[in-house]
Amino acid sequence: MEEERRALLSFKQDLSDPSGKLSSWAGHECCQWTGISCNNRTGHVATVDLRNMKNLVWNTTEYEESCLGGKLINPSLLGLKHLSYLDLSSNDFQGIHIPKFIGELTSLRYLNFSSTQLSLNSVAGEIPSSLGNLSNLNYLDLSSYSLSSKNLNWLSHLSSLKYLNLGGVNLSSTGVSWLHEVNMLPSLLELHLSGCLTDGNQLPLSIPTINFTSLLVLDMSWNSFNFSYPNWMFNLTSLTKVDLSGNSFSGPFLDEFVRLKSLEHLDLQSVGLKGQFPKFSGNLCRLKSLSLAASQIDGGIEEFLSGFSNCSFNRMESLDLQYCGLVGKLPSSLGMLRSLQHLYLSSNSFWGSIPEFIISNLSSSLQTLDLSHNVFNGSIPQSLGKLSQLVSLYLSSNSWEGNLTEAHFINLTKLESFAVGTVQPAPIIFNLIDYEWIPPFKLHYIEMHNCRVGPGFPVWLQSQTELVWVSLKNAGLSGVIPEEWLSKISSQIGWLDLSSNQISGKLPFRFNSFPNLRSIVLSHNQFDGTIPSSICSIQSLSDLALNNNQLSGEFPKEWSLWSDINTVDVSNNNMSGNIPSSMGIPSSLGILKMDNNHFSGEIPSALQNCSGLERLYLGGNKFTGSIPSWIGSKVSTFKVLQLQSNSLSGHIPHHLCSLPFLQILDLSHNRFSGTIPNCLNKLTSLIDSSHNGWRVSGDFEAITVTVKGRASEYFFDNEMLLTIIDFSHNDLEGEIPEEISSLVGLATLNLSMNQLSGNIPSRIGNLHLLETLDLSQNQLSGQIPQSLASLTFLSHLNLSCNKLTGRIPSGNQLQTLDDSSIYEGNPSLCGFPLSNCTEDGGNMHEPQHEPHEADDEKLGLYTSAVLGFIIGFWSVCGTLILKKSWRYAYFQFFDHIKEKVALAIALKVARLKAARQ
């Protein structure tokens, strides 16, 4: 006993325990310690259960603090010779390998090293073959995305194994041998191989002899199996649960599964099923859950449901038909499934209202009702309030009209999740008779979009103090957020979206009391004042959207404290100052939107530490300097680089060509000079039209770009389809590089309002996806390339105010662009939609050159004469006016000349008279 106590203490020494879970491990009674159980008869330690029970999704900080950790699992555990149960799952052992000595704990019947969370790196590496020595093992759970196995030979030695979970373990190198090893486990009851990176070549369609015929649960979901269903599976007649979701099986719809007469749970979502529902077979009467989500089902489901009338006892508890393309009214026959607890019908095309028969028949059983993302119209029936067992109700994204009242919720005492919204212009009105009404439920999740919950913050909303997820977008809320309500939900809230309301006042300043908040979306409101620095104390924050408010002042320099931040959006405010970098910039940053403010200074070099920075929006500010060299050299992950409408200068650097994922490059309305880089053909994402791998952000992210001649706003789903280069309104010169014709995925090219010269690239027609081309107000010359006529998607073209000559190319698409202003300011152009061309391709109405030249010569002669007279006159007279001594000398000179001339004339006259006499 003492040896076991010391072994446990040695094991504890190598563990980190931030939450103090092992604080009870003191004294001599180790059987009383947390996680330790002893055999009642022998007193030996039989169980070490140290799994982390906290939930990562809703309470990140608490989860991380409750993790045991360390870089070593101490071999002192070998001192527990009677240990039969070891569970270290969902902790954080920083990616260490499973110790080989675990295979020496031969008394083990239960072993769990699982780590189902993607963000957690508990154990990693190759699974040790020494686990094959655990011949007494009944339960083995190694599910983890960090483990792998090149072969499973060791598995066949675990002849007593009843439960095996290798979910997430990389088995791509095992070939078909995995099935052979599993087939050697005659006692196996459950087999879980979800997400193991196996493909169709690793799934034999048949095996000679099946040994694991006792199997009850088979989970091979989310692999890459893409052939027919394996025949051997339908010989496992004891199966009660089959999960093949997330594969691409082909074959009959449900016909084969009727052979599994014990089947209770069948999950075939996302396996590519197509066609009509099969005629219902009585052999499926035992089904308790059926998921055919993301199938392509033709027609309705009435015939399938009518088959349940042949069942002596209906057992269906869960039916999932989401994303199945179903059309029509909701069939009342759903009400025959009297045991139904969970009904998922979202993302179809059901219309009309909810039949009363369904509500009345399922009032005592239904716990989940998901009708979101359909086209239901009319009013929401008050009878929904009779579904007394309802826990989750999702009615969002439909075409509902009318009001919601207290009667809709009168008996929903168990309701925890509620979502409602309409796509109609008129919102759903939350019309309460009693303003002081307190609902009978305590919600954890609330989503109300395009509803009128306000004005103000109603009493019923403030009574919901257990909220974890709040999304009240365009809900008519106004005034100041009640501080008392905010403080009551602060400890558990994980998502807060109050966007598109009329909320005013300052931002809440007690953000340091929100330990689990991952997303704050307060955009499109009327908040003013500054952003409080306390917001930077939310360590768990991933997304911050404060755009489209009236915020001012500088951005808090403490933002470097955010360790998990992905998105920061403060666009369209009145903020000023530099981008703070004195304390650093969070390296996890992926999306930074600061456009349309008054930020100034240079783009900080500290941003180069954000190695995953993908979208940078700094347009519409007062930034100066040049484009920093780290863009493209240190950080090459950009998909969007928007720097338009600033005071940036210098040349467009060649290192921008080292951005292979770039789709949107907007440098317009700046002071860039020099030439366009001739390496743009290295922007590979604009060549292969690949738009995959965008960081996911909330639906609040929007981008304003100039497309088809006008500024347009695009939200995330459409933004990732844009491909744009905009260098307009700068001082660029030189020729348009021919390499730009390689960007065959480009949709918008705007080089207008520069000093570009030379010809339009001859291969411009290679840009076959081009929709917008604006080269106006440059000094381009030569003819318009004939290849331009091959651009079949071109809908906006502007070549005006250049020096283009010759005939305008003709083509199907160009013939639809009949606005002559497209080509105006090019006097030597002709052809449709301008005037007709002469035989040699000249403009029929273009003036002749000879008269012009004669007129120019006359104009030059007259101009020279006038200028000569003016210069000669003022060079003399001006000097005489300004110089007094010169003026006297000048007139004395003329007086002297006058006297000489007068004397000469008098003498001449006297001589003439004397001669006549």
ZAMARGU-4260 file (C-alpha; in steps of 0.2 Angstrom, whole numbers, plus 5000, padded with zeros to 4 digits):
<rodrens>
0) 5000/5000/5000 | 5014/5012/5005 | 5023/5008/4988 | 5007/5013/4979 | 5006/5029/4988
5) 5024/5034/4984 | 5021/5029/4966 | 5006/5041/4965 | 5016/5055/4973 | 5031/5052/4961
10) 5018/5053/4947 | 5011/5069/4953 | 5028/5077/4954 | 5030/5077/4935 | 5013/5085/4932
15) 5007/5103/4931 | 4991/5106/4940 | 4985/5124/4938 | 4968/5121/4945 | 4974/5111/4960
20) 4964/5096/4956 | 4977/5085/4965 | 4978/5096/4980 | 4970/5081/4990 | 4985/5070/4986
25) 4993/5072/5004 | 4992/5061/5019 | 4992/5042/5020 | 4975/5037/5014 | 4978/5038/4995
30) 4961/5029/4992 | 4953/5045/4997 | 4963/5056/4985 | 4954/5064/4970 | 4953/5052/4955
35) 4959/5037/4965 | 4949/5022/4969 | 4954/5006/4978 | 4948/4988/4977 | 4936/4986/4992
40) 4942/4968/4996 | 4961/4970/4994 | 4963/4989/4997 | 4975/4990/4982 | 4974/5005/4970
45) 4963/4999/4955 | 4958/5016/4947 | 4967/5032/4942 | 4954/5043/4934 | 4961/5060/4930
50) 4951/5064/4914 | 4947/5083/4911 | 4928/5085/4913 | 4927/5103/4908 | 4919/5109/4892
55) 4931/5118/4880 | 4918/5125/4869 | 4909/5136/4882 | 4922/5139/4895 | 4939/5140/4887
60) 4948/5147/4902 | 4941/5136/4914 | 4945/5121/4903 | 4963/5125/4900 | 4965/5129/4919
65) 4958/5112/4923 | 4970/5102/4912 | 4984/5092/4919 | 5000/5094/4910 | 5018/5090/4909
70) 5031/5083/4897 | 5033/5067/4906 | 5022/5053/4912 | 5032/5046/4926 | 5035/5027/4925
75) 5032/5026/4944 | 5014/5020/4938 | 5022/5003/4936 | 5022/5002/4955 | 5003/5001/4954
80) 5003/4982/4950 | 4984/4980/4952 | 4979/4995/4942 | 4964/4990/4931 | 4958/5007/4926
85) 4968/5022/4919 | 4960/5037/4911 | 4971/5053/4907 | 4960/5059/4893 | 4957/5077/4888
90) 4973/5084/4897 | 4988/5093/4890 | 5004/5083/4890 | 5011/5094/4876 | 5012/5081/4863
95) 5023/5068/4872 | 5022/5050/4865 | 5012/5037/4874 | 5025/5029/4885 | 5030/5011/4881
100) 5030/5006/4899 | 5011/5007/4898 | 5012/4990/4890 | 5019/4983/4906 | 5003/4987/4916
105) 4996/4970/4912 | 4981/4971/4924 | 4973/4985/4914 | 4956/4983/4908 | 4952/5001/4904
110) 4964/5013/4895 | 4960/5030/4889 | 4972/5043/4882 | 4959/5051/4870 | 4960/5070/4866
115) 4945/5074/4855 | 4948/5093/4855 | 4958/5099/4839 | 4966/5112/4849 | 4973/5100/4862
120) 4989/5091/4859 | 4989/5078/4873 | 4999/5064/4867 | 5006/5062/4849 | 5017/5051/4838
125) 5016/5033/4834 | 5006/5022/4845 | 5018/5010/4854 | 5016/4991/4849 | 5019/4987/4867
130) 5001/4990/4870 | 4998/4973/4862 | 5004/4966/4879 | 4988/4972/4888 | 4979/4955/4885
135) 4966/4959/4898 | 4961/4975/4890 | 4942/4977/4888 | 4941/4996/4883 | 4954/5006/4873
140) 4951/5024/4868 | 4966/5032/4859 | 4955/5044/4849 | 4966/5059/4844 | 4971/5069/4829
145) 4989/5069/4835 | 4992/5050/4835 | 4996/5039/4820 | 5000/5020/4817 | 5009/5012/4802
150) 5002/4995/4806 | 4990/4988/4819 | 4998/4971/4821 | 4998/4973/4840 | 4979/4975/4840
155) 4976/4956/4836 | 4984/4952/4853 | 4970/4961/4863 | 4958/4946/4862 | 4947/4952/4876
160) 4944/4969/4869 | 4926/4975/4868 | 4928/4993/4864 | 4940/5001/4852 | 4941/5019/4848
165) 4955/5025/4836 | 4945/5041/4830 | 4956/5054/4822 | 4972/5042/4822 | 4981/5043/4805
170) 4979/5025/4798 | 4983/5030/4780 | 4998/5019/4780 | 4990/5003/4786 | 4983/4998/4769
175) 4970/4985/4771 | 4978/4976/4786 | 4968/4986/4798 | 4952/4976/4794 | 4962/4960/4796
180) 4968/4965/4813 | 4951/4970/4819 | 4944/4954/4812 | 4955/4945/4825 | 4945/4953/4840
185) 4930/4940/4843 | 4924/4950/4858 | 4923/4967/4850 | 4906/4976/4853 | 4911/4994/4847
190) 4922/4999/4833 | 4926/5018/4831 | 4937/5023/4816 | 4930/5041/4812 | 4942/5053/4803
195) 4957/5041/4801 | 4962/5047/4784 | 4958/5030/4776 | 4952/5029/4758 | 4942/5017/4747
200) 4958/5007/4743 | 4959/5002/4761 | 4941/4996/4763 | 4940/4978/4756 | 4922/4975/4750
205) 4923/4957/4756 | 4932/4946/4768 | 4933/4926/4768 | 4927/4924/4787 | 4920/4937/4799
210) 4926/4934/4817 | 4919/4950/4825 | 4901/4945/4823 | 4896/4951/4840 | 4899/4969/4834
215) 4885/4981/4839 | 4892/4998/4834 | 4902/5002/4818 | 4908/5020/4816 | 4918/5023/4800
220) 4913/5041/4797 | 4922/5055/4789 | 4935/5045/4780 | 4937/5045/4761 | 4928/5029/4756
225) 4921/5031/4739 | 4916/5014/4733 | 4901/5003/4736 | 4895/4998/4754 | 4906/4983/4759
230) 4897/4967/4758 | 4904/4960/4775 | 4895/4974/4784 | 4878/4968/4780 | 4883/4951/4787
235) 4885/4959/4805 | 4867/4956/4809 | 4870/4961/4827 | 4873/4979/4823 | 4862/4991/4832
240) 4872/5007/4826 | 4880/5011/4810 | 4888/5028/4806 | 4895/5030/4788 | 4893/5049/4787
245) 4905/5060/4778 | 4910/5047/4765 | 4906/5045/4746 | 4898/5028/4745 | 4888/5023/4730
250) 4875/5010/4729 | 4856/5008/4734 | 4848/5021/4744 | 4843/5011/4759 | 4839/4994/4752
255) 4854/4985/4759 | 4851/4991/4776 | 4835/4982/4778 | 4845/4966/4781 | 4851/4973/4797
260) 4836/4968/4807 | 4843/4974/4824 | 4848/4992/4817 | 4842/5006/4828 | 4854/5020/4823
265) 4859/5024/4805 | 4869/5039/4800 | 4871/5042/4782 | 4873/5061/4781 | 4885/5068/4768
270) 4888/5051/4759 | 4881/5058/4742 | 4864/5049/4742 | 4853/5053/4727 | 4836/5049/4721
275) 4819/5046/4729 | 4815/5040/4746 | 4813/5021/4746 | 4797/5012/4749 | 4797/5010/4768
280) 4801/4992/4774 | 4795/4985/4790 | 4812/4979/4794 | 4817/4997/4798 | 4803/4999/4812
285) 4816/4997/4825 | 4825/5013/4820 | 4827/5025/4833 | 4838/5038/4824 | 4840/5041/4805
290) 4851/5054/4797 | 4851/5057/4779 | 4857/5075/4780 | 4865/5083/4764 | 4857/5070/4752
295) 4849/5075/4736 | 4832/5068/4739 | 4819/5071/4725 | 4801/5075/4730 | 4793/5074/4747
300) 4794/5062/4761 | 4776/5058/4763 | 4777/5040/4755 | 4792/5036/4766 | 4783/5042/4782
305) 4767/5033/4778 | 4777/5017/4780 | 4778/5020/4798 | 4759/5016/4799 | 4763/4998/4796
310) 4774/4997/4812 | 4766/4990/4827 | 4776/5001/4838 | 4785/5017/4832 | 4802/5020/4840
315) 4809/5034/4829 | 4817/5047/4841 | 4828/5057/4830 | 4825/5061/4811 | 4838/5072/4802
320) 4834/5078/4785 | 4844/5094/4784 | 4850/5100/4767 | 4840/5087/4757 | 4832/5099/4745
325) 4815/5094/4751 | 4801/5105/4744 | 4783/5108/4749 | 4772/5109/4764 | 4777/5101/4780
330) 4768/5084/4780 | 4756/5081/4794 | 4761/5063/4794 | 4777/5068/4804 | 4764/5068/4819
335) 4763/5049/4818 | 4781/5048/4825 | 4774/5049/4842 | 4791/5045/4850 | 4800/5058/4841
340) 4812/5069/4851 | 4823/5077/4839 | 4817/5084/4822 | 4830/5092/4810 | 4823/5099/4794
345) 4833/5115/4792 | 4840/5121/4775 | 4826/5114/4764 | 4812/5123/4755 | 4797/5119/4766
350) 4784/5132/4765 | 4767/5136/4773 | 4764/5135/4791 | 4767/5121/4805 | 4753/5109/4805
355) 4743/5108/4821 | 4743/5089/4820 | 4762/5088/4822 | 4762/5100/4837 | 4747/5091/4846
360) 4754/5074/4843 | 4772/5078/4848 | 4768/5090/4863 | 4774/5077/4876 | 4790/5071/4867
365) 4798/5084/4856 | 4814/5091/4863 | 4822/5098/4847 | 4813/5107/4833 | 4824/5114/4819
370) 4815/5122/4805 | 4828/5136/4801 | 4833/5141/4783 | 4817/5136/4774 | 4803/5147/4767
375) 4790/5145/4780 | 4778/5160/4779 | 4763/5167/4788 | 4763/5168/4807 | 4771/5157/4820
380) 4757/5147/4828 | 4754/5150/4847 | 4752/5131/4849 | 4771/5130/4849 | 4769/5135/4867
385) 4761/5117/4871 | 4778/5108/4867 | 4782/5106/4885 | 4797/5096/4883 | 4805/5107/4871
390) 4823/5112/4874 | 4829/5119/4857 | 4818/5128/4845 | 4826/5135/4829 | 4814/5145/4817
395) 4827/5158/4810 | 4829/5163/4792 | 4811/5160/4786 | 4798/5172/4779 | 4788/5173/4795
400) 4776/5188/4798 | 4766/5194/4813 | 4769/5194/4831 | 4776/5184/4846 | 4767/5185/4862
405) 4768/5177/4879 | 4756/5163/4873 | 4770/5156/4862 | 4781/5152/4877 | 4768/5148/4890
410) 4773/5130/4894 | 4791/5130/4887 | 4799/5128/4904 | 4813/5118/4898 | 4818/5129/4884
415) 4837/5133/4883 | 4840/5137/4865 | 4829/5149/4854 | 4832/5156/4837 | 4819/5166/4827
420) 4821/5177/4812 | 4813/5182/4795 | 4820/5187/4778 | 4804/5198/4775 | 4806/5217/4775
425) 4794/5219/4790 | 4802/5212/4806 | 4793/5200/4818 | 4786/5210/4832 | 4789/5204/4850
430) 4772/5210/4856 | 4770/5207/4875 | 4754/5211/4884 | 4763/5213/4900 | 4780/5223/4899
435) 4785/5216/4915 | 4783/5198/4909 | 4796/5185/4915 | 4798/5170/4904 | 4796/5152/4912
440) 4813/5147/4905 | 4832/5151/4907 | 4840/5152/4890 | 4858/5147/4886 | 4857/5152/4868
445) 4847/5166/4860 | 4847/5171/4842 | 4834/5184/4836 | 4837/5193/4819 | 4826/5205/4811
450) 4814/5205/4825 | 4808/5220/4836 | 4813/5215/4853 | 4815/5233/4859 | 4814/5248/4861
455) 4826/5248/4875 | 4831/5232/4883 | 4815/5223/4889 | 4813/5216/4906 | 4811/5198/4899
460) 4828/5199/4890 | 4836/5206/4906 | 4829/5191/4916 | 4839/5179/4905 | 4855/5178/4916
465) 4862/5161/4911 | 4866/5166/4893 | 4881/5159/4884 | 4877/5164/4866 | 4868/5180/4862
470) 4864/5186/4845 | 4852/5200/4843 | 4855/5207/4826 | 4843/5221/4820 | 4832/5218/4835
475) 4827/5236/4838 | 4837/5237/4854 | 4841/5255/4859 | 4848/5265/4873 | 4862/5260/4884
480) 4866/5242/4888 | 4860/5238/4906 | 4876/5236/4916 | 4867/5224/4929 | 4862/5212/4915
485) 4879/5212/4907 | 4887/5209/4924 | 4876/5194/4927 | 4880/5185/4911 | 4898/5190/4911
490) 4906/5175/4919 | 4899/5162/4906 | 4895/5172/4890 | 4905/5166/4875 | 4897/5175/4861
495) 4889/5193/4861 | 4882/5200/4845 | 4871/5216/4847 | 4875/5223/4829 | 4863/5233/4819
500) 4853/5241/4833 | 4852/5259/4840 | 4862/5256/4855 | 4871/5271/4861 | 4883/5277/4875
505) 4900/5272/4879 | 4907/5254/4877 | 4906/5244/4893 | 4922/5247/4903 | 4922/5232/4914
510) 4927/5220/4901 | 4940/5212/4913 | 4925/5202/4920 | 4922/5192/4904 | 4934/5177/4906
515) 4926/5166/4892 | 4921/5179/4879 | 4927/5174/4862 | 4917/5185/4851 | 4911/5203/4853
520) 4901/5210/4838 | 4894/5228/4842 | 4895/5235/4824 | 4882/5246/4816 | 4876/5255/4832
525) 4879/5272/4839 | 4893/5269/4852 | 4904/5284/4855 | 4919/5288/4865 | 4935/5278/4866
530) 4938/5259/4866 | 4942/5255/4884 | 4959/5247/4887 | 4950/5234/4899 | 4944/5225/4883
535) 4962/5219/4881 | 4961/5209/4897 | 4949/5196/4888 | 4962/5183/4885 | 4950/5172/4876
540) 4944/5185/4863 | 4945/5179/4845 | 4934/5191/4836 | 4931/5210/4839 | 4919/5220/4828
545) 4916/5238/4833 | 4914/5244/4815 | 4902/5257/4810 | 4900/5267/4826 | 4905/5284/4831
550) 4921/5279/4841 | 4935/5291/4842 | 4953/5292/4850 | 4967/5280/4848 | 4966/5261/4848
555) 4972/5253/4865 | 4990/5249/4865 | 4987/5234/4876 | 4980/5224/4862 | 4996/5214/4862
560) 4989/5205/4877 | 4977/5195/4866 | 4984/5178/4863 | 4970/5170/4852 | 4964/5185/4842
565) 4959/5182/4824 | 4949/5197/4819 | 4949/5215/4824 | 4937/5227/4815 | 4936/5245/4819
570) 4932/5251/4802 | 4921/5266/4798 | 4923/5276/4814 | 4932/5292/4819 | 4948/5284/4827
575) 4965/5292/4825 | 4983/5291/4829 | 4995/5277/4824 | 4992/5258/4824 | 4999/5255/4841
580) 5015/5244/4841 | 5024/5250/4856 | 5019/5235/4866 | 5019/5223/4851 | 5005/5217/4840
585) 4996/5200/4844 | 5004/5187/4833 | 4989/5177/4830 | 4980/5191/4821 | 4973/5185/4804
590) 4961/5199/4799 | 4964/5218/4803 | 4951/5231/4797 | 4954/5249/4801 | 4948/5257/4785
595) 4939/5273/4784 | 4945/5282/4800 | 4959/5295/4803 | 4973/5284/4807 | 4990/5291/4802
600) 5009/5287/4802 | 5017/5273/4793 | 5012/5255/4792 | 5020/5248/4808 | 5034/5235/4805
605) 5028/5225/4821 | 5014/5218/4809 | 5027/5207/4802 | 5026/5196/4818 | 5008/5191/4812
610) 5014/5177/4802 | 4996/5172/4797 | 4990/5189/4793 | 4978/5186/4779 | 4967/5201/4776
615) 4973/5219/4779 | 4961/5234/4777 | 4969/5251/4780 | 4961/5261/4766 | 4953/5278/4769
620) 4965/5284/4782 | 4980/5296/4782 | 4994/5283/4781 | 5011/5289/4774 | 5027/5282/4768
625) 5030/5267/4757 | 5023/5249/4757 | 5034/5241/4770 | 5046/5227/4763 | 5040/5214/4776
630) 5024/5212/4765 | 5029/5198/4754 | 5046/5195/4761 | 5042/5191/4780 | 5023/5188/4778
635) 5016/5180/4762 | 4999/5174/4768 | 4989/5189/4762 | 4973/5186/4752 | 4967/5204/4753
640) 4978/5220/4754 | 4968/5236/4754 | 4978/5252/4756 | 4968/5264/4745 | 4964/5282/4748
645) 4979/5286/4759 | 4995/5296/4756 | 5007/5282/4753 | 5021/5285/4740 | 5036/5278/4732
650) 5036/5264/4719 | 5025/5248/4719 | 5038/5236/4726 | 5042/5220/4718 | 5040/5210/4734
655) 5022/5211/4732 | 5024/5198/4719 | 5029/5186/4732 | 5011/5185/4738 | 5005/5169/4730
660) 4987/5169/4739 | 4983/5187/4735 | 4966/5190/4727 | 4962/5208/4731 | 4976/5221/4729
665) 4969/5239/4730 | 4982/5253/4730 | 4971/5266/4722 | 4970/5285/4727 | 4988/5286/4733
670) 5004/5294/4727 | 5013/5279/4720 | 5025/5283/4705 | 5037/5273/4694 | 5031/5258/4684
675) 5020/5243/4687 | 5030/5228/4692 | 5033/5216/4678 | 5032/5201/4690 | 5013/5201/4693
680) 5012/5184/4685 | 5019/5177/4701 | 5002/5181/4710 | 4997/5163/4707 | 4980/5164/4716
685) 4975/5176/4701 | 4981/5163/4689 | 4973/5146/4695 | 4957/5155/4702 | 4959/5145/4718
690) 4949/5153/4732 | 4951/5140/4746 | 4958/5141/4763 | 4951/5158/4769 | 4951/5161/4787
695) 4933/5160/4793 | 4926/5176/4801 | 4909/5182/4807 | 4896/5188/4794 | 4901/5205/4800
700) 4916/5206/4789 | 4912/5217/4773 | 4923/5225/4760 | 4920/5240/4749 | 4928/5239/4732
705) 4926/5248/4715 | 4918/5235/4704 | 4910/5239/4687 | 4913/5257/4689 | 4904/5259/4706
710) 4909/5256/4724 | 4900/5240/4731 | 4900/5232/4747 | 4903/5213/4748 | 4901/5202/4763
715) 4913/5187/4767 | 4904/5173/4757 | 4905/5184/4741 | 4922/5193/4745 | 4931/5177/4744
720) 4926/5175/4726 | 4933/5193/4721 | 4949/5195/4711 | 4954/5213/4709 | 4969/5223/4705
725) 4966/5242/4707 | 4981/5254/4704 | 4970/5269/4699 | 4972/5287/4704 | 4991/5287/4706
730) 5006/5294/4696 | 5012/5277/4688 | 5021/5278/4671 | 5028/5267/4658 | 5020/5253/4649
735) 5007/5240/4656 | 5018/5225/4657 | 5013/5210/4646 | 5014/5199/4661 | 4998/5205/4667
740) 4990/5195/4654 | 4994/5179/4663 | 4982/5183/4677 | 4968/5173/4669 | 4958/5172/4686
745) 4957/5191/4687 | 4940/5199/4687 | 4943/5217/4689 | 4958/5227/4682 | 4958/5246/4685
750) 4973/5256/4680 | 4964/5273/4676 | 4970/5290/4681 | 4989/5287/4679 | 5002/5292/4666
755) 5004/5275/4658 | 5010/5275/4640 | 5013/5262/4626 | 5001/5249/4619 | 4987/5239/4628
760) 4995/5222/4631 | 4991/5212/4615 | 4986/5196/4625 | 4974/5205/4636 | 4960/5193/4629
765) 4968/5179/4640 | 4960/5187/4655 | 4944/5177/4651 | 4936/5180/4667 | 4938/5199/4666
770) 4922/5208/4670 | 4929/5226/4673 | 4943/5234/4663 | 4947/5253/4666 | 4962/5260/4657
775) 4955/5278/4655 | 4964/5294/4657 | 4981/5288/4653 | 4992/5291/4638 | 4990/5274/4630
780) 4993/5273/4611 | 4992/5261/4597 | 4977/5250/4592 | 4965/5241/4604 | 4970/5223/4603
785) 4958/5212/4594 | 4959/5199/4608 | 4949/5211/4619 | 4934/5205/4609 | 4936/5187/4616
790) 4932/5193/4634 | 4914/5185/4636 | 4911/5191/4654 | 4916/5209/4651 | 4902/5221/4657
795) 4912/5237/4661 | 4925/5244/4650 | 4932/5262/4650 | 4946/5266/4638 | 4942/5285/4637
800) 4955/5299/4637 | 4970/5291/4629 | 4979/5292/4612 | 4972/5276/4605 | 4970/5274/4586
805) 4962/5263/4573 | 4947/5252/4572 | 4938/5247/4588 | 4938/5228/4588 | 4921/5219/4585
810) 4914/5204/4595 | 4899/5197/4603 | 4902/5205/4620 | 4909/5221/4614 | 4894/5224/4603
815) 4883/5225/4620 | 4894/5239/4626 | 4886/5252/4616 | 4890/5268/4626 | 4901/5279/4616
820) 4909/5287/4632 | 4919/5271/4634 | 4930/5277/4620 | 4928/5296/4620 | 4944/5307/4621
825) 4953/5296/4608 | 4950/5306/4592 | 4959/5294/4581 | 4947/5279/4586 | 4933/5273/4574
830) 4920/5260/4573 | 4905/5255/4583 | 4899/5263/4594 | 4909/5278/4587 | 4908/5284/4569
835) 4912/5272/4554 | 4930/5269/4548 | 4937/5273/4531 | 4945/5260/4521 | 4962/5262/4528
840) 4955/5261/4546 | 4954/5280/4549 | 4940/5290/4556 | 4929/5296/4542 | 4925/5312/4552
845) 4943/5315/4557 | 4949/5333/4550 | 4963/5333/4537 | 4981/5336/4542 | 4986/5349/4528
850) 4974/5364/4533 | 4979/5361/4551 | 4997/5363/4546 | 4994/5379/4536 | 4984/5387/4550
855) 4998/5383/4562 | 5011/5392/4551 | 5000/5408/4550 | 4997/5407/4569 | 5016/5406/4572
860) 5020/5421/4560 | 5007/5432/4568 | 5013/5427/4586 | 5031/5431/4582 | 5027/5448/4575
865) 5017/5453/4590 | 5030/5446/4602 | 5044/5455/4593 | 5035/5472/4593 | 5031/5470/4612
870) 5049/5465/4617 | 5057/5479/4606 | 5045/5492/4612 | 5047/5489/4630 | 5066/5485/4630
875) 5068/5504/4625 | 5054/5513/4633 | 5055/5503/4649 | 5073/5507/4651 | 5070/5526/4648
880) 5056/5526/4661 | 5066/5517/4674 | 5084/5525/4671 | 5083/5544/4674 | 5101/5547/4667
885) 5098/5537/4652 | 5081/5546/4649 | 5091/5563/4649 | 5105/5557/4638 | 5092/5549/4626
890) 5082/5565/4623 | 5098/5576/4623 | 5104/5564/4609 | 5088/5567/4599 | 5089/5586/4602
895) 5106/5586/4595 | 5101/5575/4580 | 5086/5587/4578 | 5098/5602/4577 | 5110/5593/4565
900) 5095/5588/4554 | 5088/5606/4554 | 5105/5613/4550 | 5108/5601/4536 | 5091/5605/4529
905) 5094/5624/4530 | 5110/5622/4521 | 5103/5611/4507 | 5089/5623/4505 | 5101/5638/4504
910) 5112/5628/4491 | 5097/5625/4480 | 5091/5643/4480 | 5109/5649/4475 | 5109/5636/4461
915) 5093/5643/4453 | 5099/5660/4454
</rodrens>
